Amino acid sequence: MATRRQLRIALTAAAIAALAACDKKAAPPAAKAATVTAPVKEAELTTIKLTPEAEKRLGITTAAVERKPIARTRVIGGEIAPPSGTVVSITAPVAGVLQAPSGMPEPGAAISRGQLLFRLVPIPSAERESPVIAQQAIDTATARRDAAAKKTQRAEQLLKDGAGSRRQLEEAQAELAVADAELKSATDRRAAAVRGGVSEAGVRLEAPQAGVVQAVHVKPGQAVAAAAPLVDIVQVARVWVRVPVYAGEAREIDPAAPAHVLTLSDSPDADGVLAQPIPAPPSANAATAGVDLYYAMGNPGQRFRPGERVAVRLTRRDSTAGLVVPKAALLHDAYGGTWVYVAREPQVYARVRVTVADIIGTYALLSQGPPPNARVVLDGAAELFGVEFGVGK
């Protein structure tokens, strides 16, 4: 009985195996989901071979790919602000009626030093200011002006010797401008007192410094009291840049490194305007968890305006090692790809794809690219691009 049972089990297993074999032979092969014809590898892209004459005519120059540590940067939004103490307010030296012979100054208008802004015709009064009191005001204003001038000279000398700061010099210059305005006002008051307070021409009110009109507080023909504010002028030949940085990342920024300021229309890899870090009163914003960094820079031609939003490239404390090439070697195709041309041998060049991790100054940090010591094309790269795609010769 045991032998028959074992025999039946063996026959059943053999039958099952035979049926499975038949099903496997009958199943058709699975079709491919996709078919690629004539594949082209990036390593086998077009190679350009030039004659020595063509290479000389194109003016091709090359630079080596390097692997070295380089400081990283961070681009953060900033705001242009007038330096502290550079806003001068012109006030009426005596009570009178205001005239604007050259037209009323408007906010935002550029003003040069010594430019006539107003004429003030004094209002006759029963009580005149004593010439003696007016002379005392001149003496006081002269003493303040002399002290401000000496302070400015000391600040300039300390800055030249490396013992002072740019901020100290700017504050001293602002004090000198205010002292000049006070002396001019006191002189005008004494002249009005000597003349009895009445003049057909009126008192000339001139701009004590060059700058931009920030605010106008009066209108032509308006009667103003003595010491009434007339117009505010802000100096914009040199401006500050306020950069709010997230408090959690503030320690990652190098406070001693200069910044590069760009307008919002500049390309991200533009050099921008160099701005130096300056000490400023500490400020922060609890709502945004940000702390402020301040930089100072020249503003020739009033390129930047107070209150303007800008992009600021800051240098980080940390550095990273990677492949570095001059950014002049980079080329961009119509699909956003980034490439360089590598010199394979004399007069032979091949296009190689690269991935840019960061732009730092005049260099590009690559996360993918040619190996170190490879030679990439600088001058003439665009011409090679045109030759490869049939638009150059």
BALOBA-1460 file (C-alpha; in Angstrom, 3 decimals):
// residues 393
<rec num="1" residu="m" x="0.000" y="0.000" z="0.000"/>
<rec num="2" residu="a" x="2.814" y="2.411" z="0.860"/>
<rec num="3" residu="t" x="4.482" y="1.658" z="-2.436"/>
<rec num="4" residu="r" x="1.324" y="2.422" z="-4.437"/>
<rec num="5" residu="r" x="0.776" y="5.685" z="-2.528"/>
<rec num="6" residu="q" x="4.350" y="6.839" z="-3.225"/>
<rec num="7" residu="l" x="3.921" y="5.888" z="-6.870"/>
<rec num="8" residu="r" x="0.740" y="7.982" z="-7.196"/>
<rec num="9" residu="i" x="2.453" y="10.990" z="-5.577"/>
<rec num="10" residu="a" x="5.413" y="10.716" z="-7.931"/>
<rec num="11" residu="l" x="3.136" y="10.493" z="-11.003"/>
<rec num="12" residu="t" x="1.100" y="13.499" z="-9.868"/>
<rec num="13" residu="a" x="4.249" y="15.640" z="-9.366"/>
<rec num="14" residu="a" x="5.560" y="14.621" z="-12.786"/>
<rec num="15" residu="a" x="2.251" y="15.592" z="-14.422"/>
<rec num="16" residu="i" x="2.252" y="19.020" z="-12.749"/>
<rec num="17" residu="a" x="5.846" y="19.659" z="-13.850"/>
<rec num="18" residu="a" x="5.006" y="18.699" z="-17.410"/>
<rec num="19" residu="l" x="2.021" y="21.060" z="-17.538"/>
<rec num="20" residu="a" x="4.129" y="23.939" z="-16.154"/>
<rec num="21" residu="a" x="6.780" y="23.297" z="-18.791"/>
<rec num="22" residu="c" x="4.183" y="23.391" z="-21.534"/>
<rec num="23" residu="d" x="2.756" y="26.713" z="-20.270"/>
<rec num="24" residu="k" x="6.255" y="28.276" z="-20.145"/>
<rec num="25" residu="k" x="7.007" y="27.257" z="-23.711"/>
<rec num="26" residu="a" x="3.703" y="28.583" z="-24.939"/>
<rec num="27" residu="a" x="4.072" y="32.104" z="-23.330"/>
<rec num="28" residu="p" x="5.206" y="34.749" z="-25.890"/>
<rec num="29" residu="p" x="8.198" y="37.030" z="-25.042"/>
<rec num="30" residu="a" x="7.347" y="40.401" z="-23.327"/>
<rec num="31" residu="a" x="7.482" y="43.465" z="-25.571"/>
<rec num="32" residu="k" x="9.943" y="46.315" z="-24.720"/>
<rec num="33" residu="a" x="8.374" y="49.443" z="-23.224"/>
<rec num="34" residu="a" x="10.587" y="51.796" z="-25.270"/>
<rec num="35" residu="t" x="13.139" y="51.663" z="-28.034"/>
<rec num="36" residu="v" x="16.010" y="54.119" z="-28.437"/>
<rec num="37" residu="t" x="17.560" y="54.440" z="-31.883"/>
<rec num="38" residu="a" x="20.919" y="56.040" z="-32.680"/>
<rec num="39" residu="p" x="21.760" y="57.074" z="-29.087"/>
<rec num="40" residu="v" x="24.369" y="59.833" z="-28.727"/>
<rec num="41" residu="k" x="26.531" y="60.023" z="-25.610"/>
<rec num="42" residu="e" x="27.711" y="63.385" z="-24.330"/>
<rec num="43" residu="a" x="31.245" y="62.023" z="-24.279"/>
<rec num="44" residu="e" x="30.967" y="61.574" z="-28.059"/>
<rec num="45" residu="l" x="29.774" y="65.090" z="-28.926"/>
<rec num="46" residu="t" x="31.187" y="66.957" z="-31.880"/>
<rec num="47" residu="t" x="34.925" y="67.636" z="-31.709"/>
<rec num="48" residu="i" x="36.181" y="70.816" z="-33.347"/>
<rec num="49" residu="k" x="39.570" y="70.800" z="-35.009"/>
<rec num="50" residu="l" x="40.995" y="74.141" z="-36.110"/>
<rec num="51" residu="t" x="43.885" y="75.054" z="-38.288"/>
<rec num="52" residu="p" x="46.679" y="77.003" z="-36.576"/>
<rec num="53" residu="e" x="45.676" y="80.087" z="-38.599"/>
<rec num="54" residu="a" x="42.021" y="79.830" z="-37.505"/>
<rec num="55" residu="e" x="43.010" y="79.354" z="-33.869"/>
<rec num="56" residu="k" x="45.197" y="82.454" z="-34.029"/>
<rec num="57" residu="r" x="42.463" y="84.464" z="-35.757"/>
<rec num="58" residu="l" x="39.921" y="83.556" z="-33.052"/>
<rec num="59" residu="g" x="42.366" y="84.609" z="-30.339"/>
<rec num="60" residu="i" x="41.698" y="81.501" z="-28.229"/>
<rec num="61" residu="t" x="43.091" y="81.477" z="-24.703"/>
<rec num="62" residu="t" x="42.728" y="78.726" z="-22.094"/>
<rec num="63" residu="a" x="42.877" y="78.329" z="-18.319"/>
<rec num="64" residu="a" x="43.348" y="75.275" z="-16.134"/>
<rec num="65" residu="v" x="40.568" y="73.656" z="-14.111"/>
<rec num="66" residu="e" x="41.617" y="73.780" z="-10.447"/>
<rec num="67" residu="r" x="40.501" y="72.020" z="-7.306"/>
<rec num="68" residu="k" x="40.965" y="74.378" z="-4.370"/>
<rec num="69" residu="p" x="39.100" y="75.742" z="-1.340"/>
<rec num="70" residu="i" x="37.059" y="78.830" z="-2.054"/>
<rec num="71" residu="a" x="34.842" y="81.002" z="0.137"/>
<rec num="72" residu="r" x="31.118" y="80.591" z="-0.431"/>
<rec num="73" residu="t" x="28.753" y="83.530" z="-0.863"/>
<rec num="74" residu="r" x="25.132" y="84.273" z="-0.074"/>
<rec num="75" residu="v" x="22.851" y="86.761" z="-1.865"/>
<rec num="76" residu="i" x="20.395" y="88.586" z="0.435"/>
<rec num="77" residu="g" x="18.077" y="91.529" z="-0.168"/>
<rec num="78" residu="g" x="19.169" y="94.894" z="1.247"/>
<rec num="79" residu="e" x="18.075" y="98.516" z="1.392"/>
<rec num="80" residu="i" x="19.909" y="101.738" z="0.500"/>
<rec num="81" residu="a" x="19.892" y="104.268" z="3.358"/>
<rec num="82" residu="p" x="21.452" y="107.726" z="3.795"/>
<rec num="83" residu="p" x="24.410" y="107.770" z="6.189"/>
<rec num="84" residu="s" x="23.659" y="108.868" z="9.711"/>
<rec num="85" residu="g" x="23.953" y="112.638" z="10.215"/>
<rec num="86" residu="t" x="23.945" y="113.601" z="6.508"/>
<rec num="87" residu="v" x="20.470" y="115.195" z="6.431"/>
<rec num="88" residu="v" x="20.677" y="118.989" z="6.700"/>
<rec num="89" residu="s" x="17.558" y="121.064" z="7.406"/>
<rec num="90" residu="i" x="17.546" y="124.664" z="6.152"/>
<rec num="91" residu="t" x="15.592" y="127.009" z="8.424"/>
<rec num="92" residu="a" x="14.438" y="130.611" z="8.082"/>
<rec num="93" residu="p" x="16.964" y="132.988" z="9.708"/>
<rec num="94" residu="v" x="14.255" y="135.630" z="10.329"/>
<rec num="95" residu="a" x="10.517" y="135.897" z="9.956"/>
<rec num="96" residu="g" x="9.592" y="136.823" z="6.412"/>
<rec num="97" residu="v" x="7.848" y="136.035" z="3.150"/>
<rec num="98" residu="l" x="9.348" y="133.230" z="1.082"/>
<rec num="99" residu="q" x="10.225" y="133.591" z="-2.613"/>
<rec num="100" residu="a" x="11.636" y="131.001" z="-5.041"/>
<rec num="101" residu="p" x="13.346" y="132.913" z="-7.905"/>
<rec num="102" residu="s" x="14.665" y="129.736" z="-9.581"/>
<rec num="103" residu="g" x="11.547" y="127.652" z="-9.049"/>
<rec num="104" residu="m" x="10.440" y="125.682" z="-6.056"/>
<rec num="105" residu="p" x="12.761" y="122.748" z="-5.278"/>
<rec num="106" residu="e" x="10.976" y="119.397" z="-5.489"/>
<rec num="107" residu="p" x="11.634" y="116.228" z="-3.484"/>
<rec num="108" residu="g" x="14.149" y="114.071" z="-5.330"/>
<rec num="109" residu="a" x="15.773" y="116.991" z="-7.182"/>
<rec num="110" residu="a" x="19.586" y="117.107" z="-7.220"/>
<rec num="111" residu="i" x="21.052" y="120.143" z="-5.457"/>
<rec num="112" residu="s" x="24.589" y="121.488" z="-5.782"/>
<rec num="113" residu="r" x="26.515" y="123.228" z="-3.023"/>
<rec num="114" residu="g" x="25.834" y="126.982" z="-2.971"/>
<rec num="115" residu="q" x="22.743" y="126.736" z="-5.189"/>
<rec num="116" residu="l" x="20.138" y="129.437" z="-4.519"/>
<rec num="117" residu="l" x="16.991" y="127.857" z="-3.106"/>
<rec num="118" residu="f" x="14.943" y="130.748" z="-1.678"/>
<rec num="119" residu="r" x="14.888" y="134.453" z="-1.045"/>
<rec num="120" residu="l" x="13.362" y="135.528" z="2.235"/>
<rec num="121" residu="v" x="11.964" y="139.065" z="2.433"/>
<rec num="122" residu="p" x="11.895" y="139.969" z="6.144"/>
<rec num="123" residu="i" x="8.605" y="141.174" z="7.599"/>
<rec num="124" residu="p" x="8.870" y="144.662" z="9.179"/>
<rec num="125" residu="s" x="8.464" y="144.458" z="12.926"/>
<rec num="126" residu="a" x="8.378" y="146.878" z="15.778"/>
<rec num="127" residu="e" x="10.912" y="144.775" z="17.602"/>
<rec num="128" residu="r" x="14.206" y="144.353" z="15.782"/>
<rec num="129" residu="e" x="16.911" y="141.919" z="16.696"/>
<rec num="130" residu="s" x="19.850" y="143.780" z="18.177"/>
<rec num="131" residu="p" x="22.990" y="143.759" z="15.986"/>
<rec num="132" residu="v" x="24.982" y="142.983" z="19.144"/>
<rec num="133" residu="i" x="22.922" y="139.830" z="19.783"/>
<rec num="134" residu="a" x="23.214" y="138.892" z="16.121"/>
<rec num="135" residu="q" x="27.009" y="139.299" z="16.322"/>
<rec num="136" residu="q" x="27.090" y="137.035" z="19.383"/>
<rec num="137" residu="a" x="25.218" y="134.389" z="17.373"/>
<rec num="138" residu="i" x="27.847" y="134.737" z="14.624"/>
<rec num="139" residu="d" x="30.683" y="134.330" z="17.132"/>
<rec num="140" residu="t" x="29.055" y="131.192" z="18.581"/>
<rec num="141" residu="a" x="28.424" y="129.715" z="15.138"/>
<rec num="142" residu="t" x="32.014" y="130.526" z="14.068"/>
<rec num="143" residu="a" x="33.427" y="128.723" z="17.101"/>
<rec num="144" residu="r" x="31.284" y="125.664" z="16.384"/>
<rec num="145" residu="r" x="32.296" y="125.725" z="12.738"/>
<rec num="146" residu="d" x="36.038" y="125.912" z="13.608"/>
<rec num="147" residu="a" x="35.660" y="123.005" z="16.046"/>
<rec num="148" residu="a" x="33.813" y="120.942" z="13.428"/>
<rec num="149" residu="a" x="36.514" y="121.709" z="10.831"/>
<rec num="150" residu="k" x="39.284" y="120.574" z="13.206"/>
<rec num="151" residu="k" x="37.320" y="117.430" z="14.048"/>
<rec num="152" residu="t" x="36.973" y="116.657" z="10.341"/>
<rec num="153" residu="q" x="40.712" y="117.139" z="9.796"/>
<rec num="154" residu="r" x="41.514" y="114.809" z="12.705"/>
<rec num="155" residu="a" x="39.083" y="112.176" z="11.389"/>
<rec num="156" residu="e" x="40.675" y="112.355" z="7.921"/>
<rec num="157" residu="q" x="44.156" y="111.940" z="9.368"/>
<rec num="158" residu="l" x="43.091" y="109.039" z="11.630"/>
<rec num="159" residu="l" x="41.519" y="107.290" z="8.642"/>
<rec num="160" residu="k" x="44.730" y="107.731" z="6.616"/>
<rec num="161" residu="d" x="46.770" y="106.342" z="9.556"/>
<rec num="162" residu="g" x="44.437" y="103.362" z="9.920"/>
<rec num="163" residu="a" x="43.371" y="104.362" z="13.430"/>
<rec num="164" residu="g" x="39.933" y="105.744" z="12.530"/>
<rec num="165" residu="s" x="36.839" y="104.603" z="10.702"/>
<rec num="166" residu="r" x="34.936" y="105.827" z="7.689"/>
<rec num="167" residu="r" x="31.871" y="106.337" z="9.869"/>
<rec num="168" residu="q" x="33.743" y="108.776" z="12.161"/>
<rec num="169" residu="l" x="34.825" y="110.812" z="9.129"/>
<rec num="170" residu="e" x="31.298" y="110.923" z="7.703"/>
<rec num="171" residu="e" x="29.846" y="112.061" z="11.035"/>
<rec num="172" residu="a" x="32.512" y="114.786" z="11.314"/>
<rec num="173" residu="q" x="31.771" y="115.966" z="7.779"/>
<rec num="174" residu="a" x="28.061" y="116.077" z="8.581"/>
<rec num="175" residu="e" x="28.733" y="118.177" z="11.691"/>
<rec num="176" residu="l" x="30.841" y="120.541" z="9.587"/>
<rec num="177" residu="a" x="28.020" y="120.954" z="7.047"/>
<rec num="178" residu="v" x="25.537" y="121.739" z="9.828"/>
<rec num="179" residu="a" x="27.979" y="124.223" z="11.371"/>
<rec num="180" residu="d" x="28.399" y="125.944" z="7.991"/>
<rec num="181" residu="a" x="24.627" y="126.239" z="7.684"/>
<rec num="182" residu="e" x="24.334" y="127.696" z="11.207"/>
<rec num="183" residu="l" x="27.083" y="130.227" z="10.484"/>
<rec num="184" residu="k" x="25.402" y="131.245" z="7.216"/>
<rec num="185" residu="s" x="22.081" y="131.656" z="9.026"/>
<rec num="186" residu="a" x="23.660" y="133.773" z="11.780"/>
<rec num="187" residu="t" x="25.414" y="135.952" z="9.209"/>
<rec num="188" residu="d" x="22.137" y="136.531" z="7.360"/>
<rec num="189" residu="r" x="20.394" y="137.425" z="10.619"/>
<rec num="190" residu="r" x="23.058" y="139.997" z="11.464"/>
<rec num="191" residu="a" x="22.812" y="141.498" z="7.962"/>
<rec num="192" residu="a" x="19.049" y="141.743" z="8.357"/>
<rec num="193" residu="a" x="19.437" y="143.367" z="11.784"/>
<rec num="194" residu="v" x="21.909" y="145.950" z="10.480"/>
<rec num="195" residu="r" x="19.597" y="146.814" z="7.537"/>
<rec num="196" residu="g" x="16.670" y="147.193" z="9.906"/>
<rec num="197" residu="g" x="15.100" y="143.920" z="8.783"/>
<rec num="198" residu="v" x="13.850" y="145.182" z="5.403"/>
<rec num="199" residu="s" x="15.477" y="144.492" z="2.026"/>
<rec num="200" residu="e" x="14.135" y="144.580" z="-1.496"/>
<rec num="201" residu="a" x="16.315" y="141.648" z="-2.547"/>
<rec num="202" residu="g" x="15.704" y="139.680" z="0.639"/>
<rec num="203" residu="v" x="17.988" y="137.163" z="2.347"/>
<rec num="204" residu="r" x="19.587" y="134.567" z="0.046"/>
<rec num="205" residu="l" x="19.153" y="131.000" z="1.278"/>
<rec num="206" residu="e" x="21.671" y="128.706" z="-0.424"/>
<rec num="207" residu="a" x="22.289" y="124.964" z="-0.172"/>
<rec num="208" residu="p" x="25.088" y="124.288" z="2.362"/>
<rec num="209" residu="q" x="25.910" y="120.920" z="0.760"/>
<rec num="210" residu="a" x="25.333" y="118.975" z="-2.411"/>
<rec num="211" residu="g" x="22.673" y="116.295" z="-2.275"/>
<rec num="212" residu="v" x="19.053" y="115.500" z="-3.005"/>
<rec num="213" residu="v" x="15.974" y="117.284" z="-1.711"/>
<rec num="214" residu="q" x="14.338" y="114.943" z="0.782"/>
<rec num="215" residu="a" x="11.396" y="117.095" z="1.913"/>
<rec num="216" residu="v" x="9.979" y="120.591" z="1.294"/>
<rec num="217" residu="h" x="7.944" y="122.167" z="4.113"/>
<rec num="218" residu="v" x="6.868" y="125.490" z="2.559"/>
<rec num="219" residu="k" x="5.393" y="127.092" z="-0.575"/>
<rec num="220" residu="p" x="6.284" y="130.282" z="-2.478"/>
<rec num="221" residu="g" x="4.674" y="133.402" z="-1.000"/>
<rec num="222" residu="q" x="4.236" y="131.779" z="2.380"/>
<rec num="223" residu="a" x="5.009" y="133.797" z="5.497"/>
<rec num="224" residu="v" x="7.282" y="131.861" z="7.832"/>
<rec num="225" residu="a" x="8.474" y="132.465" z="11.353"/>
<rec num="226" residu="a" x="12.113" y="132.643" z="12.376"/>
<rec num="227" residu="a" x="13.741" y="129.190" z="12.656"/>
<rec num="228" residu="a" x="10.885" y="127.562" z="10.710"/>
<rec num="229" residu="p" x="12.084" y="124.510" z="8.687"/>
<rec num="230" residu="l" x="12.071" y="125.132" z="4.939"/>
<rec num="231" residu="v" x="13.708" y="122.190" z="3.162"/>
<rec num="232" residu="d" x="15.701" y="119.057" z="4.034"/>
<rec num="233" residu="i" x="18.706" y="118.025" z="1.906"/>
<rec num="234" residu="v" x="20.266" y="114.574" z="2.146"/>
<rec num="235" residu="q" x="23.771" y="113.815" z="0.953"/>
<rec num="236" residu="v" x="23.848" y="110.802" z="-1.409"/>
<rec num="237" residu="a" x="27.424" y="110.877" z="-2.748"/>
<rec num="238" residu="r" x="28.074" y="108.080" z="-0.249"/>
<rec num="239" residu="v" x="25.334" y="105.779" z="1.020"/>
<rec num="240" residu="w" x="24.842" y="102.951" z="3.477"/>
<rec num="241" residu="v" x="23.426" y="99.513" z="2.726"/>
<rec num="242" residu="r" x="21.327" y="97.853" z="5.416"/>
<rec num="243" residu="v" x="21.195" y="94.064" z="5.049"/>
<rec num="244" residu="p" x="18.750" y="92.164" z="7.297"/>
<rec num="245" residu="v" x="20.126" y="88.662" z="7.936"/>
<rec num="246" residu="y" x="18.255" y="85.808" z="9.621"/>
<rec num="247" residu="a" x="19.588" y="85.579" z="13.175"/>
<rec num="248" residu="g" x="20.231" y="81.850" z="12.811"/>
<rec num="249" residu="e" x="22.580" y="82.498" z="9.860"/>
<rec num="250" residu="a" x="24.204" y="85.744" z="11.005"/>
<rec num="251" residu="r" x="27.233" y="83.935" z="12.458"/>
<rec num="252" residu="e" x="27.849" y="82.248" z="9.104"/>
<rec num="253" residu="i" x="28.525" y="85.644" z="7.446"/>
<rec num="254" residu="d" x="32.084" y="87.012" z="7.584"/>
<rec num="255" residu="p" x="31.655" y="90.478" z="9.193"/>
<rec num="256" residu="a" x="35.049" y="91.728" z="7.981"/>
<rec num="257" residu="a" x="34.607" y="90.810" z="4.309"/>
<rec num="258" residu="p" x="33.336" y="93.413" z="1.825"/>
<rec num="259" residu="a" x="29.978" y="92.959" z="0.104"/>
<rec num="260" residu="h" x="28.956" y="93.354" z="-3.532"/>
<rec num="261" residu="v" x="25.792" y="95.373" z="-4.145"/>
<rec num="262" residu="l" x="23.690" y="94.722" z="-7.254"/>
<rec num="263" residu="t" x="20.552" y="96.337" z="-8.588"/>
<rec num="264" residu="l" x="17.550" y="94.062" z="-9.019"/>
<rec num="265" residu="s" x="18.035" y="94.218" z="-12.804"/>
<rec num="266" residu="d" x="21.652" y="92.947" z="-12.670"/>
<rec num="267" residu="s" x="22.449" y="89.343" z="-13.528"/>
<rec num="268" residu="p" x="23.216" y="87.116" z="-10.498"/>
<rec num="269" residu="d" x="26.871" y="86.733" z="-11.525"/>
<rec num="270" residu="a" x="27.477" y="90.484" z="-12.040"/>
<rec num="271" residu="d" x="30.338" y="92.042" z="-10.076"/>
<rec num="272" residu="g" x="28.204" y="94.813" z="-8.589"/>
<rec num="273" residu="v" x="29.528" y="97.718" z="-6.492"/>
<rec num="274" residu="l" x="32.014" y="97.006" z="-3.708"/>
<rec num="275" residu="a" x="30.784" y="98.021" z="-0.235"/>
<rec num="276" residu="q" x="32.898" y="97.965" z="2.930"/>
<rec num="277" residu="p" x="31.531" y="96.832" z="6.319"/>
<rec num="278" residu="i" x="31.067" y="99.622" z="8.864"/>
<rec num="279" residu="p" x="30.227" y="99.704" z="12.580"/>
<rec num="280" residu="a" x="26.709" y="100.968" z="13.118"/>
<rec num="281" residu="p" x="24.223" y="101.051" z="15.978"/>
<rec num="282" residu="p" x="23.008" y="97.473" z="16.498"/>
<rec num="283" residu="s" x="19.484" y="96.932" z="15.200"/>
<rec num="284" residu="a" x="17.212" y="93.935" z="14.716"/>
<rec num="285" residu="n" x="13.623" y="93.024" z="13.885"/>
<rec num="286" residu="a" x="11.902" y="90.619" z="16.258"/>
<rec num="287" residu="a" x="9.005" y="90.023" z="13.838"/>
<rec num="288" residu="t" x="11.322" y="88.627" z="11.130"/>
<rec num="289" residu="a" x="14.007" y="87.215" z="13.481"/>
<rec num="290" residu="g" x="16.570" y="89.285" z="11.570"/>
<rec num="291" residu="v" x="19.647" y="91.288" z="12.555"/>
<rec num="292" residu="d" x="21.030" y="94.149" z="10.462"/>
<rec num="293" residu="l" x="24.475" y="94.369" z="8.894"/>
<rec num="294" residu="y" x="25.659" y="97.722" z="7.505"/>
<rec num="295" residu="y" x="27.996" y="98.523" z="4.604"/>
<rec num="296" residu="a" x="29.141" y="101.828" z="3.080"/>
<rec num="297" residu="m" x="29.903" y="102.548" z="-0.576"/>
<rec num="298" residu="g" x="30.334" y="105.396" z="-3.008"/>
<rec num="299" residu="n" x="27.373" y="106.429" z="-5.119"/>
<rec num="300" residu="p" x="28.721" y="108.251" z="-8.201"/>
<rec num="301" residu="g" x="26.035" y="109.569" z="-10.504"/>
<rec num="302" residu="q" x="23.399" y="108.759" z="-7.865"/>
<rec num="303" residu="r" x="23.120" y="105.213" z="-9.172"/>
<rec num="304" residu="f" x="21.380" y="104.164" z="-5.966"/>
<rec num="305" residu="r" x="18.585" y="106.045" z="-4.201"/>
<rec num="306" residu="p" x="17.737" y="106.056" z="-0.492"/>
<rec num="307" residu="g" x="15.070" y="103.435" z="0.162"/>
<rec num="308" residu="e" x="15.912" y="101.400" z="-2.958"/>
<rec num="309" residu="r" x="15.861" y="97.602" z="-2.652"/>
<rec num="310" residu="v" x="19.051" y="95.898" z="-3.818"/>
<rec num="311" residu="a" x="20.653" y="92.453" z="-3.878"/>
<rec num="312" residu="v" x="23.766" y="92.080" z="-1.703"/>
<rec num="313" residu="r" x="26.293" y="89.278" z="-2.143"/>
<rec num="314" residu="l" x="27.851" y="88.455" z="1.232"/>
<rec num="315" residu="t" x="30.874" y="86.252" z="1.941"/>
<rec num="316" residu="r" x="30.386" y="83.287" z="4.267"/>
<rec num="317" residu="r" x="32.891" y="82.234" z="6.903"/>
<rec num="318" residu="d" x="33.097" y="78.661" z="5.653"/>
<rec num="319" residu="s" x="34.922" y="77.586" z="2.525"/>
<rec num="320" residu="t" x="34.528" y="74.522" z="0.376"/>
<rec num="321" residu="a" x="36.905" y="72.644" z="-1.922"/>
<rec num="322" residu="g" x="35.758" y="71.944" z="-5.452"/>
<rec num="323" residu="l" x="36.429" y="72.347" z="-9.139"/>
<rec num="324" residu="v" x="36.938" y="75.993" z="-10.053"/>
<rec num="325" residu="v" x="37.012" y="77.601" z="-13.501"/>
<rec num="326" residu="p" x="36.869" y="81.255" z="-14.584"/>
<rec num="327" residu="k" x="33.234" y="82.197" z="-15.152"/>
<rec num="328" residu="a" x="34.246" y="83.631" z="-18.555"/>
<rec num="329" residu="a" x="34.588" y="80.028" z="-19.767"/>
<rec num="330" residu="l" x="30.886" y="79.222" z="-19.227"/>
<rec num="331" residu="l" x="28.456" y="78.968" z="-22.147"/>
<rec num="332" residu="h" x="24.671" y="78.577" z="-21.966"/>
<rec num="333" residu="d" x="22.555" y="76.901" z="-24.622"/>
<rec num="334" residu="a" x="18.935" y="77.630" z="-25.511"/>
<rec num="335" residu="y" x="17.668" y="74.949" z="-23.083"/>
<rec num="336" residu="g" x="19.497" y="76.264" z="-20.018"/>
<rec num="337" residu="g" x="22.407" y="73.840" z="-20.184"/>
<rec num="338" residu="t" x="25.860" y="75.056" z="-19.136"/>
<rec num="339" residu="w" x="28.982" y="74.019" z="-21.071"/>
<rec num="340" residu="v" x="32.690" y="74.626" z="-21.443"/>
<rec num="341" residu="y" x="35.074" y="73.807" z="-24.262"/>
<rec num="342" residu="v" x="38.002" y="71.587" z="-23.249"/>
<rec num="343" residu="a" x="41.271" y="71.509" z="-25.191"/>
<rec num="344" residu="r" x="41.873" y="67.806" z="-25.919"/>
<rec num="345" residu="e" x="45.095" y="68.409" z="-27.877"/>
<rec num="346" residu="p" x="46.571" y="71.282" z="-29.910"/>
<rec num="347" residu="q" x="43.830" y="72.860" z="-32.098"/>
<rec num="348" residu="v" x="41.268" y="70.230" z="-30.959"/>
<rec num="349" residu="y" x="38.358" y="71.231" z="-28.683"/>
<rec num="350" residu="a" x="35.362" y="69.321" z="-27.271"/>
<rec num="351" residu="r" x="32.238" y="70.637" z="-25.580"/>
<rec num="352" residu="v" x="31.678" y="69.300" z="-22.021"/>
<rec num="353" residu="r" x="28.620" y="69.816" z="-19.815"/>
<rec num="354" residu="v" x="29.197" y="71.355" z="-16.363"/>
<rec num="355" residu="t" x="26.999" y="71.987" z="-13.319"/>
<rec num="356" residu="v" x="27.591" y="75.305" z="-11.535"/>
<rec num="357" residu="a" x="27.215" y="75.226" z="-7.741"/>
<rec num="358" residu="d" x="28.053" y="78.876" z="-7.099"/>
<rec num="359" residu="i" x="29.539" y="82.012" z="-8.646"/>
<rec num="360" residu="i" x="32.221" y="83.590" z="-6.450"/>
<rec num="361" residu="g" x="33.785" y="86.727" z="-7.856"/>
<rec num="362" residu="t" x="35.325" y="85.921" z="-11.235"/>
<rec num="363" residu="y" x="35.223" y="82.153" z="-10.627"/>
<rec num="364" residu="a" x="32.579" y="79.471" z="-11.002"/>
<rec num="365" residu="l" x="32.447" y="76.605" z="-8.496"/>
<rec num="366" residu="l" x="31.485" y="73.364" z="-10.259"/>
<rec num="367" residu="s" x="29.803" y="70.320" z="-8.789"/>
<rec num="368" residu="q" x="30.302" y="68.474" z="-12.086"/>
<rec num="369" residu="g" x="32.807" y="69.171" z="-14.824"/>
<rec num="370" residu="p" x="36.161" y="68.323" z="-16.410"/>
<rec num="371" residu="p" x="38.922" y="66.853" z="-14.245"/>
<rec num="372" residu="p" x="41.546" y="69.047" z="-12.559"/>
<rec num="373" residu="n" x="44.319" y="70.429" z="-14.796"/>
<rec num="374" residu="a" x="42.133" y="70.191" z="-17.903"/>
<rec num="375" residu="r" x="42.375" y="73.312" z="-20.076"/>
<rec num="376" residu="v" x="39.111" y="75.180" z="-20.744"/>
<rec num="377" residu="v" x="38.654" y="77.891" z="-23.359"/>
<rec num="378" residu="l" x="38.208" y="81.494" z="-22.193"/>
<rec num="379" residu="d" x="38.538" y="83.922" z="-25.120"/>
<rec num="380" residu="g" x="37.034" y="82.381" z="-28.229"/>
<rec num="381" residu="a" x="34.561" y="80.052" z="-26.490"/>
<rec num="382" residu="a" x="31.535" y="81.786" z="-28.050"/>
<rec num="383" residu="e" x="33.190" y="81.580" z="-31.478"/>
<rec num="384" residu="l" x="33.726" y="77.827" z="-31.065"/>
<rec num="385" residu="f" x="30.050" y="77.501" z="-30.114"/>
<rec num="386" residu="g" x="29.115" y="79.247" z="-33.354"/>
<rec num="387" residu="v" x="31.470" y="77.077" z="-35.396"/>
<rec num="388" residu="e" x="29.969" y="73.901" z="-33.944"/>
<rec num="389" residu="f" x="26.386" y="74.882" z="-34.767"/>
<rec num="390" residu="g" x="27.111" y="76.361" z="-38.179"/>
<rec num="391" residu="v" x="26.754" y="80.064" z="-37.442"/>
<rec num="392" residu="g" x="30.465" y="80.894" z="-37.399"/>
<rec num="393" residu="k" x="33.447" y="80.421" z="-39.657"/>
